[in-house]
Structures are given as structure tokens and as C-alpha cells.
């Protein structure tokens, strides 16, 4: 003898996670942005990518540097500034923006 369980004939609506997602996003703060930046910088270091980094200076101005990412650790990004032919070490908290440089970017 074989027993077959009864078939559920009433279709169930798909659950909506919109409210949960909204609550989670409300609680995201600057830590989420910092974690994202750390992950992106780690990937750039692994790839030895050429980056354009906007750095906030102590006087409130912003400076743009073109770096080949060489290391990340201790809250600092290290990279070779080909334009000045020096290795720079930048505090990650001072980095305002990062984007990939293309092959034609001077520096």
C-alpha cells in the first residue's frame, strides 16, 4: 500500500520582503559605505588596478591622485603614484571617492 499526501490545492501568495528590506536599509549607515569601500579597495589591490582617488585634505580641499594600488592594511591604502614616481600611503577615512582609471589616464 502506498500513501500519497494530500495535494495543497489553494495557491499560496509569494511572500513580500519589501518591508524587511526597507527596515534593513534604514539601519544602514556610514559603516555600510565604509565596508563597501574596503571590499572595492581590496579587489583593486589584488588586481593591481590603476585608480583615480579623490582624497580629502586637512584644509578641507580635495586632491585627485592616480595610483596603482599595491596594498591595503591598517586603515591605509598604499599605491604607486606614477606621476610623481613615489609610493603614497593614504588613510582610507580620507578617501572621498575612487574610480578605475582607463589606459589613457595620465599619471
N, CA, C and O atoms as CSV, one atom per row, in Angstrom:
chain,resi,resn,atom,element,x,y,z
A,1,UNK,N,N,0.821,-1.189,0.000
A,1,UNK,CA,C,0.000,0.000,0.000
A,1,UNK,C,C,0.863,1.250,0.000
A,1,UNK,O,O,1.881,1.341,0.687
A,2,UNK,N,N,0.422,2.195,-0.786
A,2,UNK,CA,C,1.141,3.459,-0.877
A,2,UNK,C,C,0.247,4.587,-0.436
A,2,UNK,O,O,-0.913,4.682,-0.837
A,3,UNK,N,N,0.805,5.438,0.395
A,3,UNK,CA,C,0.034,6.603,0.826
A,3,UNK,C,C,0.588,7.838,0.136
A,3,UNK,O,O,1.798,8.069,0.129
A,4,UNK,N,N,-0.274,8.601,-0.423
A,4,UNK,CA,C,0.110,9.841,-1.070
A,4,UNK,C,C,-0.425,10.986,-0.224
A,4,UNK,O,O,-1.611,11.018,0.102
A,5,UNK,N,N,0.434,11.916,0.131
A,5,UNK,CA,C,-0.060,13.037,0.933
A,5,UNK,C,C,-1.034,13.884,0.121
A,5,UNK,O,O,-0.936,13.947,-1.104
A,6,UNK,N,N,-1.968,14.530,0.800
A,6,UNK,CA,C,-2.946,15.344,0.073
A,6,UNK,C,C,-2.250,16.526,-0.613
A,6,UNK,O,O,-1.292,17.101,-0.096
A,7,UNK,N,N,-2.759,16.853,-1.768
A,7,UNK,CA,C,-2.204,17.950,-2.550
A,7,UNK,C,C,-2.843,19.246,-2.080
A,7,UNK,O,O,-4.061,19.335,-1.924
A,8,UNK,N,N,-2.001,20.251,-1.856
A,8,UNK,CA,C,-2.500,21.565,-1.446
A,8,UNK,C,C,-3.042,22.262,-2.686
A,8,UNK,O,O,-2.275,22.662,-3.562
A,9,UNK,N,N,-4.344,22.406,-2.761
A,9,UNK,CA,C,-4.963,22.967,-3.954
A,9,UNK,C,C,-5.103,24.480,-3.891
A,9,UNK,O,O,-5.397,25.119,-4.901
A,10,UNK,N,N,-4.896,25.053,-2.722
A,10,UNK,CA,C,-5.021,26.505,-2.597
A,10,UNK,C,C,-3.637,27.120,-2.835
A,10,UNK,O,O,-2.714,26.873,-2.060
A,11,UNK,N,N,-3.485,27.923,-3.905
A,11,UNK,CA,C,-2.175,28.525,-4.148
A,11,UNK,C,C,-1.859,29.581,-3.076
A,11,UNK,O,O,-2.704,30.387,-2.687
A,12,UNK,N,N,-0.641,29.534,-2.634
A,12,UNK,CA,C,-0.223,30.495,-1.610
A,12,UNK,C,C,0.482,31.665,-2.281
A,12,UNK,O,O,1.285,31.471,-3.194
A,13,UNK,N,N,0.183,32.883,-1.829
A,13,UNK,CA,C,0.856,34.039,-2.434
A,13,UNK,C,C,2.338,34.047,-2.036
A,13,UNK,O,O,2.716,33.599,-0.954
A,14,UNK,N,N,3.143,34.561,-2.931
A,14,UNK,CA,C,4.574,34.672,-2.654
A,14,UNK,C,C,4.788,35.693,-1.540
A,14,UNK,O,O,4.156,36.749,-1.539
A,15,UNK,N,N,5.669,35.388,-0.598
A,15,UNK,CA,C,5.884,36.340,0.497
A,15,UNK,C,C,6.535,37.626,-0.007
A,15,UNK,O,O,7.343,37.610,-0.935
A,16,UNK,N,N,6.171,38.718,0.613
A,16,UNK,CA,C,6.733,40.018,0.263
A,16,UNK,C,C,7.774,40.395,1.313
A,16,UNK,O,O,7.481,40.437,2.508
A,17,UNK,N,N,8.954,40.660,0.864
A,17,UNK,CA,C,10.036,41.037,1.771
A,17,UNK,C,C,10.328,42.536,1.717
A,17,UNK,O,O,11.330,42.988,2.271
A,18,UNK,N,N,9.483,43.293,1.070
A,18,UNK,CA,C,9.723,44.721,0.887
A,18,UNK,C,C,9.859,45.450,2.230
A,18,UNK,O,O,10.743,46.292,2.386
A,19,UNK,N,N,8.998,45.136,3.191
A,19,UNK,CA,C,9.060,45.816,4.494
A,19,UNK,C,C,10.361,45.472,5.225
A,19,UNK,O,O,10.975,46.343,5.842
A,20,UNK,N,N,10.777,44.225,5.159
A,20,UNK,CA,C,12.018,43.809,5.807
A,20,UNK,C,C,13.229,44.498,5.165
A,20,UNK,O,O,14.120,44.978,5.866
A,21,UNK,N,N,13.256,44.542,3.846
A,21,UNK,CA,C,14.353,45.201,3.134
A,21,UNK,C,C,14.396,46.686,3.478
A,21,UNK,O,O,15.474,47.244,3.682
A,22,UNK,N,N,13.244,47.323,3.542
A,22,UNK,CA,C,13.200,48.745,3.892
A,22,UNK,C,C,13.743,48.985,5.297
A,22,UNK,O,O,14.486,49.941,5.517
A,23,UNK,N,N,13.379,48.124,6.254
A,23,UNK,CA,C,13.889,48.276,7.626
A,23,UNK,C,C,15.401,48.089,7.685
A,23,UNK,O,O,16.092,48.821,8.392
A,24,UNK,N,N,15.914,47.108,6.943
A,24,UNK,CA,C,17.357,46.881,6.921
A,24,UNK,C,C,18.097,48.068,6.311
A,24,UNK,O,O,19.153,48.465,6.803
A,25,UNK,N,N,17.548,48.626,5.250
A,25,UNK,CA,C,18.202,49.774,4.611
A,25,UNK,C,C,18.153,51.013,5.484
A,25,UNK,O,O,19.059,51.844,5.420
A,26,UNK,N,N,17.117,51.156,6.296
A,26,UNK,CA,C,17.031,52.297,7.220
A,26,UNK,C,C,18.184,52.266,8.221
A,26,UNK,O,O,18.686,53.310,8.637
A,27,UNK,N,N,18.589,51.074,8.596
A,27,UNK,CA,C,19.626,50.937,9.617
A,27,UNK,C,C,21.031,50.966,9.051
A,27,UNK,O,O,22.004,50.972,9.805
A,28,UNK,N,N,21.151,50.985,7.719
A,28,UNK,CA,C,22.482,51.096,7.123
A,28,UNK,C,C,22.997,52.503,7.376
A,28,UNK,O,O,22.261,53.481,7.248
A,29,UNK,N,N,24.220,52.587,7.722
A,29,UNK,CA,C,24.812,53.894,7.959
A,29,UNK,C,C,26.136,54.005,7.255
A,29,UNK,O,O,26.390,53.301,6.278
A,30,UNK,N,N,26.979,54.881,7.745
A,30,UNK,CA,C,28.281,55.061,7.123
A,30,UNK,C,C,29.142,53.801,7.189
A,30,UNK,O,O,30.054,53.634,6.379
A,31,UNK,N,N,28.862,52.916,8.143
A,31,UNK,CA,C,29.633,51.675,8.234
A,31,UNK,C,C,29.445,50.806,6.997
A,31,UNK,O,O,30.381,50.142,6.552
A,32,UNK,N,N,28.236,50.809,6.443
A,32,UNK,CA,C,27.982,50.022,5.234
A,32,UNK,C,C,28.769,50.593,4.066
A,32,UNK,O,O,29.315,49.835,3.264
A,33,UNK,N,N,28.837,51.909,3.956
A,33,UNK,CA,C,29.619,52.529,2.889
A,33,UNK,C,C,31.103,52.241,3.070
A,33,UNK,O,O,31.805,51.983,2.092
A,34,UNK,N,N,31.581,52.281,4.291
A,34,UNK,CA,C,32.991,52.004,4.572
A,34,UNK,C,C,33.326,50.553,4.242
A,34,UNK,O,O,34.395,50.272,3.699
A,35,UNK,N,N,32.431,49.641,4.561
A,35,UNK,CA,C,32.662,48.225,4.249
A,35,UNK,C,C,32.704,48.011,2.741
A,35,UNK,O,O,33.520,47.237,2.239
A,36,UNK,N,N,31.824,48.699,2.023
A,36,UNK,CA,C,31.814,48.585,0.573
A,36,UNK,C,C,33.133,49.105,0.010
A,36,UNK,O,O,33.726,48.463,-0.856
A,37,UNK,N,N,33.602,50.262,0.489
A,37,UNK,CA,C,34.856,50.834,0.017
A,37,UNK,C,C,36.025,49.894,0.298
A,37,UNK,O,O,36.894,49.716,-0.556
A,38,UNK,N,N,36.054,49.295,1.481
A,38,UNK,CA,C,37.122,48.344,1.816
A,38,UNK,C,C,37.143,47.165,0.848
A,38,UNK,O,O,38.211,46.753,0.394
A,39,UNK,N,N,35.972,46.622,0.532
A,39,UNK,CA,C,35.903,45.491,-0.399
A,39,UNK,C,C,36.393,45.899,-1.794
A,39,UNK,O,O,37.120,45.151,-2.447
A,40,UNK,N,N,35.991,47.079,-2.237
A,40,UNK,CA,C,36.409,47.553,-3.550
A,40,UNK,C,C,37.917,47.798,-3.599
A,40,UNK,O,O,38.567,47.480,-4.595
A,41,UNK,N,N,38.465,48.357,-2.536
A,41,UNK,CA,C,39.906,48.607,-2.494
A,41,UNK,C,C,40.689,47.301,-2.439
A,41,UNK,O,O,41.742,47.185,-3.065
A,42,UNK,N,N,40.187,46.317,-1.695
A,42,UNK,CA,C,40.849,45.010,-1.647
A,42,UNK,C,C,40.884,44.368,-3.025
A,42,UNK,O,O,41.899,43.792,-3.419
A,43,UNK,N,N,39.782,44.465,-3.760
A,43,UNK,CA,C,39.741,43.913,-5.114
A,43,UNK,C,C,40.722,44.654,-6.023
A,43,UNK,O,O,41.384,44.032,-6.854
A,44,UNK,N,N,40.821,45.969,-5.872
A,44,UNK,CA,C,41.746,46.760,-6.685
A,44,UNK,C,C,43.199,46.387,-6.389
A,44,UNK,O,O,44.026,46.334,-7.299
A,45,UNK,N,N,43.506,46.132,-5.122
A,45,UNK,CA,C,44.866,45.747,-4.747
A,45,UNK,C,C,45.209,44.389,-5.352
A,45,UNK,O,O,46.304,44.206,-5.884
A,46,UNK,N,N,44.276,43.432,-5.274
A,46,UNK,CA,C,44.521,42.110,-5.851
A,46,UNK,C,C,44.794,42.207,-7.351
A,46,UNK,O,O,45.629,41.481,-7.892
A,47,UNK,N,N,44.075,43.119,-8.013
A,47,UNK,CA,C,44.223,43.275,-9.463
A,47,UNK,C,C,45.345,44.246,-9.834
A,47,UNK,O,O,45.652,44.422,-11.013
A,48,UNK,N,N,45.953,44.872,-8.830
A,48,UNK,CA,C,46.953,45.932,-9.069
A,48,UNK,C,C,46.396,46.960,-10.042
A,48,UNK,O,O,47.057,47.367,-10.997
A,49,UNK,N,N,45.157,47.368,-9.772
A,49,UNK,CA,C,44.426,48.261,-10.659
A,49,UNK,C,C,44.937,49.692,-10.558
A,49,UNK,O,O,45.454,50.111,-9.523
A,50,UNK,N,N,44.784,50.427,-11.641
A,50,UNK,CA,C,45.104,51.837,-11.681
A,50,UNK,C,C,43.839,52.595,-11.287
A,50,UNK,O,O,42.804,52.473,-11.942
A,51,UNK,N,N,43.930,53.375,-10.216
A,51,UNK,CA,C,42.770,54.057,-9.637
A,51,UNK,C,C,42.931,55.565,-9.672
A,51,UNK,O,O,44.045,56.087,-9.614
A,52,UNK,N,N,41.813,56.254,-9.768
A,52,UNK,CA,C,41.771,57.692,-9.536
A,52,UNK,C,C,41.126,57.858,-8.170
A,52,UNK,O,O,39.969,57.487,-7.971
A,53,UNK,N,N,41.880,58.418,-7.228
A,53,UNK,CA,C,41.437,58.524,-5.839
A,53,UNK,C,C,41.277,59.998,-5.485
A,53,UNK,O,O,42.216,60.780,-5.634
A,54,UNK,N,N,40.089,60.379,-5.017
A,54,UNK,CA,C,39.859,61.732,-4.501
A,54,UNK,C,C,40.084,61.697,-3.000
A,54,UNK,O,O,39.391,60.980,-2.277
A,55,UNK,N,N,41.056,62.473,-2.531
A,55,UNK,CA,C,41.451,62.452,-1.127
A,55,UNK,C,C,41.103,63.788,-0.485
A,55,UNK,O,O,41.438,64.845,-1.020
A,56,UNK,N,N,40.426,63.738,0.670
A,56,UNK,CA,C,40.135,64.936,1.439
A,56,UNK,C,C,41.370,65.359,2.213
A,56,UNK,O,O,41.934,64.572,2.972
A,57,UNK,N,N,41.788,66.597,2.023
A,57,UNK,CA,C,42.981,67.116,2.684
A,57,UNK,C,C,42.582,67.781,4.013
A,57,UNK,O,O,41.419,68.139,4.197
A,58,UNK,N,N,43.531,67.944,4.928
A,58,UNK,CA,C,43.217,68.544,6.230
A,58,UNK,C,C,42.637,69.960,6.136
A,58,UNK,O,O,41.887,70.372,7.021
A,59,UNK,N,N,42.970,70.710,5.080
A,59,UNK,CA,C,42.449,72.070,4.946
A,59,UNK,C,C,41.045,72.110,4.354
A,59,UNK,O,O,40.491,73.190,4.150
A,60,UNK,N,N,40.463,70.940,4.076
A,60,UNK,CA,C,39.103,70.874,3.539
A,60,UNK,C,C,39.053,70.731,2.029
A,60,UNK,O,O,37.987,70.460,1.476
A,61,UNK,N,N,40.169,70.905,1.352
A,61,UNK,CA,C,40.197,70.755,-0.099
A,61,UNK,C,C,40.253,69.265,-0.463
A,61,UNK,O,O,40.448,68.405,0.396
A,62,UNK,N,N,40.078,68.993,-1.737
A,62,UNK,CA,C,40.149,67.617,-2.243
A,62,UNK,C,C,41.228,67.556,-3.315
A,62,UNK,O,O,41.328,68.443,-4.163
A,63,UNK,N,N,42.025,66.511,-3.268
A,63,UNK,CA,C,43.096,66.320,-4.250
A,63,UNK,C,C,42.873,64.998,-4.962
A,63,UNK,O,O,42.513,64.001,-4.337
A,64,UNK,N,N,43.087,64.994,-6.270
A,64,UNK,CA,C,42.916,63.789,-7.075
A,64,UNK,C,C,44.281,63.187,-7.373
A,64,UNK,O,O,45.183,63.872,-7.857
A,65,UNK,N,N,44.422,61.896,-7.080
A,65,UNK,CA,C,45.669,61.186,-7.325
A,65,UNK,C,C,45.400,59.973,-8.198
A,65,UNK,O,O,44.359,59.329,-8.067
A,66,UNK,N,N,46.330,59.660,-9.084
A,66,UNK,CA,C,46.254,58.441,-9.891
A,66,UNK,C,C,47.274,57.469,-9.309
A,66,UNK,O,O,48.477,57.730,-9.338
A,67,UNK,N,N,46.787,56.344,-8.778
A,67,UNK,CA,C,47.636,55.379,-8.091
A,67,UNK,C,C,47.446,53.982,-8.651
A,67,UNK,O,O,46.352,53.602,-9.069
A,68,UNK,N,N,48.544,53.220,-8.650
A,68,UNK,CA,C,48.435,51.780,-8.869
A,68,UNK,C,C,48.368,51.158,-7.478
A,68,UNK,O,O,49.344,51.199,-6.729
A,69,UNK,N,N,47.227,50.585,-7.134
A,69,UNK,CA,C,47.013,50.042,-5.789
A,69,UNK,C,C,47.980,48.902,-5.521
A,69,UNK,O,O,48.051,47.943,-6.290
A,70,UNK,N,N,48.742,49.014,-4.401
A,70,UNK,CA,C,49.709,47.968,-4.069
A,70,UNK,C,C,49.439,47.299,-2.736
A,70,UNK,O,O,49.915,46.186,-2.513
A,71,UNK,N,N,48.690,47.934,-1.836
A,71,UNK,CA,C,48.445,47.310,-0.542
A,71,UNK,C,C,47.338,48.010,0.222
A,71,UNK,O,O,47.053,49.188,0.006
A,72,UNK,N,N,46.721,47.258,1.120
A,72,UNK,CA,C,45.670,47.795,1.973
A,72,UNK,C,C,45.797,47.119,3.321
A,72,UNK,O,O,45.794,45.892,3.414
A,73,UNK,N,N,45.908,47.924,4.364
A,73,UNK,CA,C,46.011,47.358,5.702
A,73,UNK,C,C,46.159,48.451,6.729
A,73,UNK,O,O,46.708,49.515,6.443
A,74,UNK,N,N,45.673,48.192,7.920
A,74,UNK,CA,C,45.788,49.160,8.995
A,74,UNK,C,C,45.039,50.452,8.719
A,74,UNK,O,O,45.412,51.513,9.220
A,75,UNK,N,N,43.983,50.362,7.919
A,75,UNK,CA,C,43.206,51.562,7.608
A,75,UNK,C,C,43.884,52.476,6.601
A,75,UNK,O,O,43.538,53.653,6.505
A,76,UNK,N,N,44.844,51.952,5.849
A,76,UNK,CA,C,45.581,52.761,4.886
A,76,UNK,C,C,45.673,52.046,3.536
A,76,UNK,O,O,45.799,50.823,3.466
A,77,UNK,N,N,45.608,52.835,2.479
A,77,UNK,CA,C,45.792,52.345,1.114
A,77,UNK,C,C,47.174,52.772,0.649
A,77,UNK,O,O,47.536,53.946,0.737
A,78,UNK,N,N,47.939,51.816,0.157
A,78,UNK,CA,C,49.243,52.119,-0.429
A,78,UNK,C,C,49.140,51.982,-1.932
A,78,UNK,O,O,48.461,51.098,-2.455
A,79,UNK,N,N,49.835,52.882,-2.615
A,79,UNK,CA,C,49.822,52.807,-4.060
A,79,UNK,C,C,50.961,53.592,-4.665
A,79,UNK,O,O,51.474,54.538,-4.068
A,80,UNK,N,N,51.347,53.186,-5.859
A,80,UNK,CA,C,52.418,53.834,-6.591
A,80,UNK,C,C,51.834,54.983,-7.399
A,80,UNK,O,O,50.986,54.780,-8.268
A,81,UNK,N,N,52.297,56.189,-7.105
A,81,UNK,CA,C,51.907,57.376,-7.862
A,81,UNK,C,C,52.913,57.502,-9.000
A,81,UNK,O,O,54.033,57.972,-8.802
A,82,UNK,N,N,52.505,57.080,-10.180
A,82,UNK,CA,C,53.440,57.063,-11.313
A,82,UNK,C,C,53.818,58.466,-11.757
A,82,UNK,O,O,54.924,58.678,-12.255
A,83,UNK,N,N,52.921,59.422,-11.586
A,83,UNK,CA,C,53.217,60.794,-11.986
A,83,UNK,C,C,54.372,61.382,-11.197
A,83,UNK,O,O,55.218,62.076,-11.761
A,84,UNK,N,N,54.417,61.113,-9.895
A,84,UNK,CA,C,55.480,61.626,-9.035
A,84,UNK,C,C,56.557,60.571,-8.777
A,84,UNK,O,O,57.581,60.870,-8.161
A,85,UNK,N,N,56.335,59.354,-9.239
A,85,UNK,CA,C,57.243,58.230,-9.045
A,85,UNK,C,C,57.583,58.009,-7.566
A,85,UNK,O,O,58.744,57.844,-7.193
A,86,UNK,N,N,56.523,58.012,-6.732
A,86,UNK,CA,C,56.665,57.738,-5.299
A,86,UNK,C,C,55.536,56.805,-4.869
A,86,UNK,O,O,54.492,56.724,-5.517
A,87,UNK,N,N,55.767,56.106,-3.764
A,87,UNK,CA,C,54.685,55.311,-3.186
A,87,UNK,C,C,53.983,56.168,-2.146
A,87,UNK,O,O,54.627,56.752,-1.274
A,88,UNK,N,N,52.676,56.241,-2.241
A,88,UNK,CA,C,51.879,57.034,-1.304
A,88,UNK,C,C,51.101,56.098,-0.389
A,88,UNK,O,O,50.696,55.003,-0.779
A,89,UNK,N,N,50.908,56.562,0.832
A,89,UNK,CA,C,50.076,55.852,1.801
A,89,UNK,C,C,48.976,56.806,2.226
A,89,UNK,O,O,49.248,57.871,2.781
A,90,UNK,N,N,47.724,56.422,1.966
A,90,UNK,CA,C,46.579,57.292,2.241
A,90,UNK,C,C,45.676,56.671,3.293
A,90,UNK,O,O,45.362,55.484,3.206
A,91,UNK,N,N,45.247,57.452,4.294
A,91,UNK,CA,C,44.252,56.923,5.229
A,91,UNK,C,C,42.927,56.678,4.494
A,91,UNK,O,O,42.443,57.556,3.780
A,92,UNK,N,N,42.355,55.514,4.664
A,92,UNK,CA,C,41.104,55.174,3.985
A,92,UNK,C,C,39.996,56.146,4.389
A,92,UNK,O,O,39.138,56.468,3.567
A,93,UNK,N,N,39.997,56.613,5.623
A,93,UNK,CA,C,38.940,57.533,6.064
A,93,UNK,C,C,38.992,58.869,5.339
A,93,UNK,O,O,37.999,59.598,5.329
A,94,UNK,N,N,40.136,59.211,4.728
A,94,UNK,CA,C,40.264,60.463,3.984
A,94,UNK,C,C,39.871,60.327,2.521
A,94,UNK,O,O,39.775,61.327,1.809
A,95,UNK,N,N,39.643,59.099,2.065
A,95,UNK,CA,C,39.280,58.879,0.666
A,95,UNK,C,C,37.806,59.225,0.480
A,95,UNK,O,O,36.932,58.657,1.135
A,96,UNK,N,N,37.551,60.158,-0.418
A,96,UNK,CA,C,36.176,60.607,-0.687
A,96,UNK,C,C,35.529,59.825,-1.825
A,96,UNK,O,O,34.330,59.550,-1.790
A,97,UNK,N,N,36.324,59.465,-2.836
A,97,UNK,CA,C,35.794,58.730,-3.991
A,97,UNK,C,C,36.930,57.960,-4.649
A,97,UNK,O,O,38.094,58.358,-4.589
A,98,UNK,N,N,36.563,56.846,-5.278
A,98,UNK,CA,C,37.528,56.024,-6.012
A,98,UNK,C,C,36.855,55.564,-7.293
A,98,UNK,O,O,35.689,55.171,-7.298
A,99,UNK,N,N,37.612,55.621,-8.374
A,99,UNK,CA,C,37.114,55.067,-9.627
A,99,UNK,C,C,38.294,54.499,-10.401
A,99,UNK,O,O,39.439,54.906,-10.203
A,100,UNK,N,N,38.003,53.567,-11.273
A,100,UNK,CA,C,39.051,52.962,-12.096
A,100,UNK,C,C,39.521,53.969,-13.126
A,100,UNK,O,O,38.718,54.691,-13.718
A,101,UNK,N,N,40.812,54.011,-13.334
A,101,UNK,CA,C,41.377,54.853,-14.381
A,101,UNK,C,C,41.462,54.018,-15.647
A,101,UNK,O,O,41.685,52.809,-15.590
A,102,UNK,N,N,41.286,54.662,-16.778
A,102,UNK,CA,C,41.447,53.920,-18.028
A,102,UNK,C,C,42.892,54.017,-18.497
A,102,UNK,O,O,43.704,54.721,-17.897
A,103,UNK,N,N,43.196,53.326,-19.542
A,103,UNK,CA,C,44.578,53.238,-20.012
A,103,UNK,C,C,45.129,54.573,-20.485
A,103,UNK,O,O,46.346,54.750,-20.531
A,104,UNK,N,N,44.263,55.518,-20.839
A,104,UNK,CA,C,44.733,56.806,-21.344
A,104,UNK,C,C,44.900,57.855,-20.256
A,104,UNK,O,O,45.301,58.983,-20.541
A,105,UNK,N,N,44.592,57.494,-19.000
A,105,UNK,CA,C,44.709,58.448,-17.909
A,105,UNK,C,C,46.180,58.770,-17.666
A,105,UNK,O,O,46.988,57.864,-17.459
A,106,UNK,N,N,46.534,60.062,-17.689
A,106,UNK,CA,C,47.931,60.392,-17.423
A,106,UNK,C,C,48.297,60.133,-15.976
A,106,UNK,O,O,47.447,60.213,-15.089
A,107,UNK,N,N,49.542,59.829,-15.742
A,107,UNK,CA,C,49.971,59.643,-14.372
A,107,UNK,C,C,50.641,58.374,-14.234
A,107,UNK,O,O,51.084,58.025,-13.140
